[in-house]
Amino acid sequence: MYLSLKEIWHEKLRYGLIIGMILLVTYLVFILSALANGLAQQNTQAIESWDTSKVVLAKDSDINLSQSLLTSEQTKAIKLGKSQAYVGTIGAVATSSKHSEIRSTMVGLDWNQYIGKDMQLVSGHRVQSDNQIVVDTQFENEGYKLGDKVRLTTNGQQYTIVGFTENAKMSVAPVVYGTMATWRKLHNLPDTFTASGIISKSADFKVNNSDLKTYTANTFIQKLPGYSAQNSTFAFMIGFLFVISLIVIAVFLYILTMQKIPNYAVLRAQGVPARTLVKTTIAQALMLVSFGLILGGVLTAVTARFMPLGVPMIFSAGLSIAVVIGILLTGLLGAIVPVRTILKVDPVTAIGG
């Protein structure tokens, strides 16, 4: 350990550049991972906030909530319990004379069912009439306030914002919660249509209707428009970046170790055991990688602190730990590869005698 620190301190520029490279690799992997995780969660935040376990949709909806319509004839025999709720969804553009328009997803609810009753509000109150809405906090970040009136269609009725709720996004768009009557009005549907689907937080819920089909939450989420393609793209991109970064770190540490063979030969000639040199090499590599990881983590935290609110960065503890372990193992590998050369170094040959 002493030899490792001594050498790092003596060769500040060389080792500083290596630490800087590891810092940048760590920073890049952390940032891209957080962005990928943030975008993925913005597709499913609302669905996860409902504690969704099963989703019932029209059989011909292609597992798409927006394309599904349930009629009162199809649902009249269905008895919903405390763990089920009707939902209706439609894309909408929220416009206001005071603020910029926001592309959103309008979700109609029966506010006496569990989704409406269990909804956690940051401020305001739940919807109590057809001209009221509760919206995601992105609206608040864009300058909207309680009591503001918005339109969900170009020349349609105005709706009053009565509450803000967090983690309410679906397919990256912020959710606007209203009543089922509002959903039908925006969809131009008569009262004979009940909802887009049924959400159940109970895994045992089933329906006996040949026109309807029940899906698990995971199956439903995987079919969200663009969700699987987006996740696959980010996964491959981060995977390739991670592999390339690990190879680069390992190669640099290997070259660094091989450049010091003459120094090791001198130490061997002075009677320093090979085991001590191996331990020093491994300890030095782990120290360099650790310094780079710590600085990369600090830089990532600073970046996240000053990142605009509209940029979806969400850090996953599991993924972050995997990145740290992967880079540490790479540093270890880069130091272990030349161990055989260190063990067999001939002082006379290496020194040039």
GUVEX-962657 format. One record per residue (C-alpha): x, y, z; residue in three letters. Coordinates in steps of 0.1 Angstrom, whole numbers, plus 5000, padded with zeros to 4 digits. Example, Ala and Ser with C-alpha at 12.3 -4.5 7.8 and 13.67 -1.06 7.14 Angstrom:
# GUVEX-962657
512349555078ala/513749895071ser/
END
This chain:
# GUVEX-962657
500050005000met/502850245009tyr/504750174976leu/501450234957ser/500750564973leu/504350674970lys/504450604933glu/501050774926ile/502251084945trp/505551084926his/503951044891glu/500951284896lys/500451364859leu/500451004847arg/498150874873tyr/496051184873gly/495251124836leu/494350764843ile/492050874872ile/490551134849gly/489850874822met/488050644848ile/486150944861leu/484851034826leu/483950664819val/482150644852thr/480350974847tyr/479150874812leu/477850534823val/476050684853phe/474450964834ile/473250744805leu/471950484829ser/469950744849ala/468550894817leu/467450554804ala/465950464837asn/464150804839gly/462650764805leu/461550414812ala/459850514844gln/458050814828gln/456350554805asn/454850374835thr/454750604865gln/450950634865ala/450450264860ile/452750174888glu/451150434911ser/447850244907trp/449549924921asp/448449754889thr/448449374889ser/445949294861lys/444449494833val/441249404815val/440849534779leu/438749474749ala/439949164731lys/440649344698asp/442549634714ser/446049504707asp/446749534744ile/446549914741asn/444550104767leu/443850394743ser/442450164717gln/440249974741ser/436550054747leu/434349874771leu/430549904767thr/427949894794ser/426649564779glu/430149404783gln/430549534819thr/427049494834lys/427849154848ala/431249254862ile/431349324899lys/434249544909leu/435549514944gly/437749744965lys/440749654944ser/439449734910gln/438650054891ala/437550174857tyr/439850394837val/439450574804gly/442350724785thr/442750964756ile/445551184744gly/444951554750ala/446751884746val/446252104777ala/446152474766thr/445852794786ser/445853164778ser/448553214805lys/450852924799his/452352704772ser/450452404760glu/451352064774ile/450851734755arg/449251504781ser/447251194786thr/443751244800met/442650964824val/438950944834gly/438250784868leu/435350694890asp/436650884921trp/434750654944asn/436950364933gln/440350284947tyr/442550474922ile/440750804930gly/440450734967lys/444050634972asp/445650904951met/448251104969gln/448051474963leu/450951724967val/448452014970ser/444752084964gly/441951834966his/440351544946arg/438051594917val/434551664928gln/432751764896ser/433051714858asp/434752054853asn/437651984877gln/440951804870ile/443951684890val/447251704871val/450851584873asp/453351824890thr/454951884856gln/452152134851phe/453252314883glu/456852314870asn/455552484838glu/453952764859gly/450352634863tyr/448752694897lys/445652574916leu/442552744901gly/444052784866asp/441652694838lys/442752484809val/441152344778arg/441851984767leu/440552044732thr/440952354710thr/437552504714asn/436252284742gly/435152334778gln/437452484803gln/438552264833tyr/439852394866thr/442952254882ile/442052164917val/445051944927gly/448551834918phe/449951474921thr/453451334917glu/454551044896asn/451651064872ala/453051014837lys/452050764810met/454050714778ser/456251004789val/453251244789ala/451951394822pro/448551274832val/445351484836val/442951314859tyr/439251384854gly/435851214856thr/434550934833met/432051184820ala/434851414809thr/436651124792trp/433451034773arg/433051394762lys/436551424749leu/436151084731his/432751194718asn/431150874732leu/427650814745pro/426850694780asp/426750334767thr/430550324769phe/431850254804thr/435650284802ala/438850204783ser/439649924807gly/439649784842ile/442649814865ile/443049564893ser/445649564921lys/444549204929ser/446148934909ala/443148704914asp/440748924894phe/439148764863lys/436248844840val/434048594822asn/433348764789asn/434548644755ser/434849004742asp/437249104770leu/440748974779lys/442849004811thr/446549074810tyr/449249094836thr/450749434844ala/454049334828asn/452449224795thr/450449544794phe/453549764801ile/455649584775gln/453049674749lys/452950044757leu/453750234724pro/457550264720gly/458350124755tyr/460049804745ser/461949964715ala/463150254737gln/464350024765asn/466049784741ser/467850074724thr/469150214757phe/470049874770ala/472249794739phe/473750144740met/474650124777ile/475749764773gly/478149844745phe/479450154763leu/480049954794phe/481949674776val/484049924757ile/484750124788ser/485849824807leu/488149714779ile/489750054778val/490350074815ile/491749714816ala/494149794787val/495350114802phe/496049944835leu/497849664817tyr/500049894798ile/500850094829leu/501949774847thr/504049654818met/505849984816gln/506949934852lys/508649594846ile/512149744847pro/511349904880asn/510049574893tyr/513249414881ala/515349654902val/513149584932leu/513449214927arg/517249254924ala/517149434958gln/515349134973gly/511749254973val/509548944971pro/507448894939ala/504348854961arg/504849214975thr/505049354939leu/501849174929val/500049304960lys/501349654953thr/500149634916thr/496649514925ile/496349774954ala/497450054931gln/494949954904ala/492149944929leu/493050274944met/493150444909leu/489750294900val/488250384934ser/489450744931phe/487950764896gly/484650614908leu/484350854937ile/485151164916leu/482751034888gly/480050984914gly/480551334928val/480451484893leu/477251284885thr/475551414917ala/476451774909val/475151734873thr/471951584886ala/471551874910arg/471652134883phe/469851934856met/466652104843pro/463451964857leu/462251844823gly/465151604819val/464151264834pro/467151144854met/466350864879ile/469150674895phe/468750304902ser/470550174933ala/470949824917gly/472249954884leu/474650194901ser/476049924923ile/476449694892ala/478449974874val/480750024905val/481349654909ile/481949614871gly/484549894869ile/486249774901leu/486449414887leu/487849554854thr/490549744873gly/491349424891leu/491449234859leu/493749494842gly/496149454871ala/496049074873ile/496649004836val/500449104838pro/500948924872val/502548624855arg/505048854838thr/505849014872ile/506348674888leu/508748554861lys/510648884856val/514448824854asp/516249114870pro/519349084848val/517449054815thr/514849334824ala/517549574835ile/519549494804gly/522449324821gly/
END
